């Protein structure tokens, strides 16, 4: 007998070819699609990206460069607020980028390696910024509703305007009606200061700090802005701290004045109180142009350049050196000599409108004296350079060293 051949069953790998066979029809269908279909779908996808991202970016750059690259760069780097915004952006970007990279790596590692509750929510949160970009949304908003956008002319025709809520201060409040479309380089110094102040007020602060806000402007613009700022405070009722070295500014805009010297408060009071009753020599000298005469004080009298002047606040003080302060407008000039008057020669006459400034030199001591006369007394006296007149103080303030009122 010949032995029979026995076939032993072996492990079959038939499932793999079955899966390959099942996937093959779909792959063959994709390969059989006409090339124009694939190109059409690719063009639609690229067109959508161009419409949503590319077109708004092009529109923004066209508007920004409408007046040429030079004007764009001047507005970009010439404005202090713009430079500060760019610096803030460059500071925040590295921090945000590093945080996003760390979060992305940790999230990707967790999602790929583990199954846990909330995995789908985490994946959705990661995908959300790619589906709704704030930058794209903002660009589309400008493209559709901007003044030069698709619907801008229709909105402007019917008198509608769309603006961020933070810029709720109308241009009429800062006296810039009709200038909303101008670039910073097209505004005057005073207008730029008002815009900067409006930006600060848009956040509705409880206290507004103004540190030398008008320091770089000419006198006429400073005067106009002081008056405007005073009216603005009456309208919006916000507390402000106005730091200045110009006493005229302080007295015009403030309800309460604080005079400081090297970080120390010398006097606090209303403008009239501080001006009329200075606490010490520093305050008196700081509050404007004054004439200072060195003399002595004793028993309620100040003696300076042969003149005896009342100083009742020093009635019980023994004889000691003192300084007598007289403001220019508190000096009286006469042709004839009178009691307690000082002879002086006129050096220079400077008419400044309603008041005339006169510079004199005392004949006995060669001390310079500054006086101010209103138009009528000056016309009556007919003072000219080289004339000799007699000067007498109408009001004096006396300060002895190491002695305060």
HELIX and SHEET records of a PDB file:
HELIX    1   1 UNK A   14  UNK A   32  1                                  19    
HELIX    2   2 UNK A   35  UNK A   49  1                                  15    
HELIX    3   3 UNK A   50  UNK A   54  3                                   5    
HELIX    4   4 UNK A   55  UNK A   64  1                                  10    
HELIX    5   5 UNK A   69  UNK A   77  1                                   9    
HELIX    6   6 UNK A   80  UNK A  113  1                                  34    
HELIX    7   7 UNK A  119  UNK A  131  1                                  13    
HELIX    8   8 UNK A  134  UNK A  145  1                                  12    
HELIX    9   9 UNK A  152  UNK A  157  1                                   6    
HELIX   10  10 UNK A  171  UNK A  174  5                                   4    
HELIX   11  11 UNK A  184  UNK A  186  5                                   3    
HELIX   12  12 UNK A  189  UNK A  202  1                                  14    
HELIX   13  13 UNK A  219  UNK A  236  1                                  18    
HELIX   14  14 UNK A  247  UNK A  253  1                                   7    
HELIX   15  15 UNK A  271  UNK A  276  1                                   6    
HELIX   16  16 UNK A  281  UNK A  286  1                                   6    
HELIX   17  17 UNK A  312  UNK A  314  5                                   3    
HELIX   18  18 UNK A  328  UNK A  330  5                                   3    
HELIX   19  19 UNK A  375  UNK A  381  1                                   7    
SHEET    1   A 2 UNK A 207  UNK A 211  0                                        
SHEET    2   A 2 UNK A 239  UNK A 243  1                                        
SHEET    1   B 2 UNK A 257  UNK A 261  0                                        
SHEET    2   B 2 UNK A 264  UNK A 269 -1                                        
SHEET    1   C 5 UNK A 307  UNK A 310  0                                        
SHEET    2   C 5 UNK A 301  UNK A 304 -1                                        
SHEET    3   C 5 UNK A 290  UNK A 298 -1                                        
SHEET    4   C 5 UNK A 320  UNK A 327 -1                                        
SHEET    5   C 5 UNK A 397  UNK A 400 -1                                        
SHEET    1   D 5 UNK A 331  UNK A 334  0                                        
SHEET    2   D 5 UNK A 388  UNK A 393 -1                                        
SHEET    3   D 5 UNK A 342  UNK A 351 -1                                        
SHEET    4   D 5 UNK A 355  UNK A 362 -1                                        
SHEET    5   D 5 UNK A 368  UNK A 374 -1                                        
END                                                                             
